[in-house]
Amino acid sequence: MIRQEKVSPEALVCPSVGIIVLDTNFPRLPGDAGNVDTWNFPVRYKIIRGAYPSRVIRGGWDQELLEPFLLAAKELEREGASAITTSCGFLALYQKEFSGAVKVPVFTSSLLQVPWVYQLLKDGQIVGILTVDSQALTPEHLAAVNAESIPVVIGGTEKGTAFTQTFVENQPSFDPQEVEEDLIQAARKLVEQNPEVGAVVLECANMPPYARAVREAVGLPVFDLTSLIYYVYQALARKDFAEMRRK
């Protein structure tokens, strides 16, 4: 269950981030973009009914779904959101359309970090992308976030027993330990088979609750949707260093 808005005393003076979420049944743990307790600033949610994970992830371009997503973005902007994101990395496919629909910054996917993360690496290193379905993540998704020319390797959780079945098949309950183990095993396999990987980007918005476990398992920096959202938010709510000087 997703609460529609995080309300706080700071909401009147702090920027808020709008988050467009899929139509899901599974619980959203702290760290998940759809869990309000993930954030220490105001957020607003819009749920797109009929946007089931399997449809968004494996359905490719879907003009019928795009329209309600764009409508939700416009509604969030009218309601005061200072930036807008989504809860599925595969929505990278629509980055251009989202950005053109509103005036505030839009970042549809964790994959937008891929070009920047690559710039942090040493010569010869590449970016590892961990996704919920490696067969469904296409060159078109990468091109939509200007990552088509970035050296990457893609690994997925689809051969595990819990993660993909839970979040793509939209199951109403799951064992967090099983899900975490699936993700860790997929990350280890990705890095062991590709030792040139210098950092990992988690595509799926349901992966951040386990980002620390992945980081400890592979010993590499791990980027995800929460790292991106917090990064953007810091650009919206700048610390008042002048006030600090006056004190």
C-alpha positions in Angstrom: 0.0 0.0 0.0 1.3 3.4 -1.0 0.4 6.5 1.0 -0.4 9.2 -1.4 1.7 12.0 0.1 4.2 12.6 2.9 3.1 15.5 4.9 5.5 17.4 7.1 5.7 20.9 8.8 8.5 21.7 6.3 6.2 20.9 3.3 5.3 24.6 2.8 8.9 25.8 2.6 10.7 22.7 1.3 10.6 21.5 -2.4 8.8 18.2 -2.9 9.5 15.4 -5.4 6.7 13.8 -7.3 6.9 10.0 -7.8 4.9 8.2 -10.4 4.4 4.6 -9.4 3.2 1.5 -11.2 0.0 -0.5 -10.3 1.5 -2.9 -7.8 0.5 -5.4 -5.1 3.8 -6.2 -3.5 4.9 -4.6 -0.2 7.3 -1.7 -0.5 10.1 -1.8 2.1 12.0 1.2 3.4 14.5 2.1 0.6 11.9 1.4 -2.1 10.8 4.6 -4.0 7.2 3.8 -3.2 7.7 3.7 0.6 7.3 7.2 2.0 9.7 6.5 4.9 12.5 6.2 2.4 12.6 10.0 2.1 13.5 12.8 4.6 11.7 15.4 2.5 8.2 15.9 1.1 7.1 13.5 -1.7 3.9 13.2 -3.6 2.7 10.0 -5.4 0.6 9.3 -8.4 -0.4 5.7 -9.2 -1.0 4.7 -12.8 -3.8 2.1 -12.8 -3.2 -0.7 -15.3 0.5 0.0 -15.4 1.4 -3.4 -14.2 5.2 -4.3 -13.9 5.1 -7.0 -16.5 3.5 -4.7 -19.0 5.9 -1.9 -18.5 9.0 -4.1 -18.3 8.3 -6.6 -21.1 5.8 -4.7 -23.2 8.2 -2.3 -24.9 6.9 1.1 -26.2 3.3 1.5 -25.1 1.5 4.6 -26.3 -1.6 3.7 -24.5 0.2 3.8 -21.2 2.3 6.9 -22.0 -0.7 9.2 -22.0 -1.7 8.6 -18.3 2.0 8.8 -17.3 2.3 12.3 -18.9 -1.0 13.3 -17.3 0.2 12.3 -13.9 3.4 14.3 -14.4 1.4 17.4 -15.3 -0.8 16.9 -12.3 2.2 16.6 -10.0 3.7 19.8 -11.4 0.4 21.6 -10.8 0.4 20.3 -7.3 3.8 21.9 -6.6 6.3 19.1 -7.3 9.7 20.7 -7.9 11.0 17.5 -9.8 9.4 14.3 -11.0 10.6 10.7 -11.1 9.1 7.3 -11.5 9.3 3.9 -9.8 10.5 1.8 -12.7 13.8 2.0 -14.5 12.3 0.7 -17.7 10.4 4.0 -18.0 13.7 5.4 -19.3 12.2 4.7 -22.7 9.9 7.7 -22.2 12.5 10.2 -20.8 12.2 12.6 -23.7 8.4 12.5 -23.6 8.3 13.1 -19.9 10.8 16.0 -20.0 8.8 17.6 -22.8 5.5 17.4 -20.9 6.4 19.6 -17.9 8.7 22.5 -17.0 10.3 20.9 -13.8 13.2 18.5 -14.0 12.2 14.9 -14.8 14.3 11.8 -14.3 12.5 8.7 -15.2 15.1 6.0 -14.4 18.1 5.1 -12.4 19.8 4.4 -15.7 20.3 8.2 -16.2 23.3 7.8 -13.9 25.1 5.4 -16.2 27.0 8.0 -18.3 28.0 9.9 -15.2 29.1 6.8 -13.3 31.3 5.8 -16.2 33.1 9.1 -15.9 34.1 8.2 -12.3 35.9 5.0 -13.4 39.4 4.3 -14.3 40.5 3.6 -17.9 39.5 0.1 -18.8 36.6 -0.1 -16.3 33.0 -0.4 -17.3 29.6 0.1 -15.7 27.7 -3.0 -14.5 23.9 -2.7 -14.7 21.8 -5.0 -12.6 18.2 -5.3 -13.8 15.1 -7.3 -13.0 15.1 -8.7 -16.6 18.2 -8.6 -18.6 16.5 -9.7 -21.8 13.9 -6.9 -21.6 16.5 -4.1 -21.1 17.3 -3.2 -24.6 19.7 -0.8 -26.4 16.6 1.5 -26.9 16.4 2.0 -23.1 20.0 2.9 -22.9 19.8 5.2 -25.9 16.9 7.0 -24.3 19.2 8.1 -21.4 22.2 8.8 -23.7 24.0 5.7 -22.5 24.1 3.9 -25.8 27.9 4.5 -26.3 28.8 3.8 -22.6 30.7 0.5 -22.0 28.3 -1.5 -19.9 27.5 -5.1 -19.0 24.0 -6.1 -18.0 23.1 -8.8 -15.5 19.6 -9.8 -14.3 17.7 -11.5 -11.5 15.4 -13.4 -13.9 17.1 -16.7 -13.3 16.7 -16.5 -9.5 13.8 -17.8 -7.5 12.4 -14.7 -5.8 13.3 -11.2 -7.0 11.9 -11.2 -10.6 9.0 -13.4 -9.7 8.0 -11.0 -6.9 8.4 -7.7 -8.6 7.6 -8.5 -12.3 4.8 -11.0 -11.5 3.4 -8.5 -8.9 3.0 -10.9 -6.0 1.2 -9.7 -2.9 3.9 -11.0 -0.4 7.5 -12.1 -0.4 10.4 -13.2 1.8 12.9 -10.2 1.9 15.8 -12.6 2.7 15.1 -14.6 -0.5 14.8 -11.5 -2.6 18.0 -10.1 -1.2 19.9 -13.4 -1.8 18.7 -13.4 -5.4 20.0 -9.9 -5.9 23.3 -10.7 -4.2 23.9 -13.8 -6.3 23.1 -11.9 -9.5 25.5 -9.1 -8.5 28.3 -11.5 -7.7 27.9 -13.3 -11.0 27.9 -10.0 -12.9 31.2 -9.0 -11.3 32.9 -12.4 -11.3 32.2 -12.9 -15.0 33.2 -9.3 -15.7 36.1 -8.2 -13.5 36.4 -4.9 -15.4 33.2 -3.7 -13.8 34.1 -0.7 -11.6 30.6 0.3 -10.3 27.1 -1.1 -10.3 23.9 0.7 -11.2 20.7 -0.9 -10.0 18.0 -0.4 -12.6 15.0 -1.5 -10.6 13.4 0.9 -8.1 12.7 -2.1 -5.8 16.4 -2.9 -5.5 17.6 0.0 -3.2 16.4 -1.8 0.0 19.2 -4.2 -0.7 21.8 -1.8 -2.1 24.0 -2.0 1.0 24.0 -5.8 0.9 25.1 -5.7 -2.8 27.8 -3.2 -2.0 29.2 -5.4 0.7 28.9 -8.5 -1.5 30.9 -7.1 -4.5 33.0 -4.4 -2.9 32.0 -1.7 -5.5 30.1 1.5 -5.4 26.4 0.9 -6.0 24.1 3.5 -7.5 20.3 3.3 -7.6 17.1 5.3 -7.8 17.4 6.6 -4.3 20.9 7.9 -4.8 19.7 9.7 -7.9 16.6 11.2 -6.2 18.6 12.4 -3.2 21.2 13.9 -5.6 18.6 15.9 -7.5 16.9 17.0 -4.3 20.1 18.5 -3.0 20.1 20.7 -6.1 16.5 21.8 -5.3 17.0 22.4 -1.5 20.4 24.0 -1.3 21.9 24.4 2.1 22.1 28.1 3.2 25.8 28.5 3.8 25.3 32.3 4.1 23.2 31.7 7.1 25.9 29.6 8.6 28.4 32.4 8.1 26.1 34.8 9.9 26.0 32.6 12.9 
